[in-house]
């Protein structure tokens, strides 16, 4: 049977469009939900790992100013030797967890940043999160290039960070090819910035998300609240991230310690996240 050229054209368009639709639907499947270890900053790194494991999550963002635990004299991670880093990395992999990024405390000198990039390299992370001093943009961008890592610029609120507004992040990214954004959804409202508007403005530059909520706008003194109970429009943000075809890490983070632990809050956030993302599919 001979098929008409018109039918063949229709068939080709149908196959291509179906394939494209399937590809679009897989965007959220590439999101990696995990925990920013600052969530458990009141306990040591090994104890925090136990909590991540209890939440059933498999990705973490470490931090160089986390205490390393009694076996390593509770030294800060930034002060450990390569063998000490190796011990912590073994703890991570032993639980089936991946440390895909680490927050760098940095410092005021190139040498201090180089030391922390070395730690990031030893952990084998894919990118680092940081707030580089404005005067050191060129140097830190260069270091990131040398180490083959992107720098996801994190935001705090007005008066604390140079990066409280998405325009500040974009200014840093301009002409610095190794810079991107870590969108902290709970910090922006403290400065009166709508997180959804900020995510739209940073389109194409977002490397990772800090999943956090806040009770009200324009109050830098207020503590964060459980995700889904504050002012952040998470359904709108998730839909926007899907639209942007964001494919990266989403880290649950709590700044305030809720008694007796942030673990129940993290577990509740995992449930909320799964419910909202499922609606997108």
N, C-alpha and C positions, 0 to 999 in steps of 0.2 A: 504494500500500500504506500502510495506516494503522498507525503505530507506537504501541505501548502507552505510557502515561505512565510505567510502571515501567521499561521499556526505555530511554526517553528520560532518565530520572533516572540510570540506571546509566551511560549513555553520557556524560552530563555529568560525573558523578563521575570516570569513567575519564579523560576529557580533562583535567580540572583536576588530578587526581593525577599524571598523566604529565607535564604541563607543570611542576608543582611539582618533580617528581623531576629533570627536566632542568635546572631552575634551580639546584637544590641541587648538581648535579654540576659546574656551571660555576664554583663558588666558587674552586677552586684555579686555574682559568684566569685569574682576576683577580689572582693573586699576582704581584708584580713583583720578580723576583730581580735583585739588583744587588750593589754593593760599597760599604761604608763606606770612605771614602778614608783613614781612619786605618790601614787595612791596609797602605798604601804610604806611611806618613808619613816614612820615611827618604829618600824622593826627592821632588822638587818636584812640584807639581800637574800640569804638562804631562807629565812622565815617568810619573806615576801613571796619567794618562789612557791613555797608550800601553799600560800593563799591563792596564787594564780592557778596552781594545779587544782585546788579545791573548787575553783570557779569553772573548771573545764575548758580553760582557754589555752592557746598554744603559741601566742605571740606576745612578746614584751618589748617595751622601750626602756632600757636601763638608764642610769644616770651616774656620772662619775663621782658624785658626792654622796653616794649611798654607802652605808657602813657594810663591811664585807663579812661580818660574822665572827664568832669567837675563835674559829679555827685559824683565822688570819688576823688575830689580835684586834678585830673590829676596826681595822684601818679603813679609811675611805678608799673607794675603788681607784681614785686618782693617784693614790700613794702606793699601790701594789706593784710588785715586780711582775715580769712576764709569767713566772711560775704561779704567782697568786692569781693572775687573770685566768690562767689555764685551769686552775682548780674551780673557779667560779663558772667558767664556760662548761666544764664537765658536769657541774651540778645542773646547769640549764638543759643540756642535751640529754642528761640522764632522766629527766622528767618528760622528755618528748616535747620540749618547748624550744622556740627559736627566738633569739634576740636579734631582731632585724634592724634595730636602730638604738642609739644611745644619746642621751642629752649631755652635752658637753658644758661644764661650768666655765671652761675657757680660762680667761685671765686677761692681763693687760699687755702681754708680750707675745711675740710670735713663737718664742720657745715654749711658753706655757700651752699655747694652742697646739703646737706640734706634738707635745707630750700626750695630749688628750686624743689627738688623731691617731697616735700610735696605739693607744688603748683600744680605740674603736676598731683599728685594724686587727688587733689580737683577738677581739671578740668576733670578728668576721661579719660586722654589720653591713647593711646595704646603704645606709645613709646616717647622718648625724642630725640632731636637732639642737639649735643653739640660738643665742641672741648676740651676734657679733658686734663688738664696739663699732660705731659708725666710722671711726678713724682707721679701722683695720679691715674694711671691706675688701680691698684689693689683696691684702696679704692672706686673709682667710680663704678667699675665693681661690687663690693660687694654691694654698695648702690642700684644699679640697680636690683640686685637679690632680695634684701629685699623688694623693691617696686614692683617687678614683671614687670619691664619694660626693654625693650631693649634700648641701647644707639646707635643712628645712628650717626656715626662720620662724621662731616661736614668738607669740605676742603675750605681753602682760598688759595691764591697764595704764591709762594716762597718768603720768607722774612717776611711774615705776620703770617703764620701758619706752625706748625710742620707737618701738614697733606696735604701739597701741592701736594704730589705724592701718587698714589695708594699703592705703597710699604710701605709708612709710615702708611697708614690706616691698611694694612694687618699686620704690626708689632704690632699695638695696639690690633687688634682682636685676635692675637695668644695668647692662654692661658687665654683669657678673654671671656667666653661664652656669656656674656650679651652685647658684643659689636658687631656692624654691621656697615654698611656704608650708609651715605646719599650722593649720587653721585651728586655733583654740576657741571653740564655740562658746565657752562659758566666760572667757575673759573679755571679749568684745563688748558685751552689754554693760559691763562696769564703766566703760567709757562712752556709753550711749550709742554704740555702733550695733546695728542690726546684723546678726551673724549671717542671715541669708543674703543680705546685700553684699556683705564682705566676701562670702564664698563666690558670688557671681562676679565680683570685681577681680578676684584672684584666679579666674578661670584659666586653665592651662598651666598654672604654676603650683598647684597644690600637690605636695608629696605625701602628706599624712594629715590626719585629723585627730585632735584631742576632743573626745566626746565628753562634754561637761555641760551642766545646766546651772542657771542662776535665777534667783527669785525675783529680781527686779532690775530695771535699767538705771544707769547713772548713779550707782552707789558702790564706789570702790572698796568700801569697808565690809560689804556683805559677803558671807560665805556661800560657797556653791551648795546646790541641792541635788537630790537624786535626779538623774536624767529622765525627762518626761514630765517633771512636776513644776518646772519653772517657766520662763518666758521664751525660751529658744524654740523655734518652729522646726523641730526635727523632721516631721514628714516632708515639709517643704525643702529642707536642706538635703535630705536623702534623695528626693526626686531631682533636685538640681545637680547633685553629684552624679547621678545616673545619666542625666542629660549631657553632662560634661564628659561622660565616659571616664570618670575617675576610676583608677584601678590601683589601690594602694592600701596602706595600713590605717585602721581606725582604732585608736587607743582610748579605752575608758580611763578617765582620770578623775579622782576626787582630791581636792586640795585640803578640805577639812576632814579631820578624823572623826568619824561617828562611832559612838560607843556601842559595843565593845571593840568593833573593828569595822573597816570599810567593806569587808568581804560580803556581807548580806546586800549592801548597796550595789556592789559589782554584779552579783548574781541576778539581782532584780533588773539591772541595766541590760544584761545579756538577754533576758527574756523580752524586755521592751524592744530592744534593737531587732531581735529576730522577728517579732510580730510586725514591726513597721516595715522592715525590708521585704518581708513576705508579701506585703500589700503591693509592692512595686512590681512583683513578678506576675 
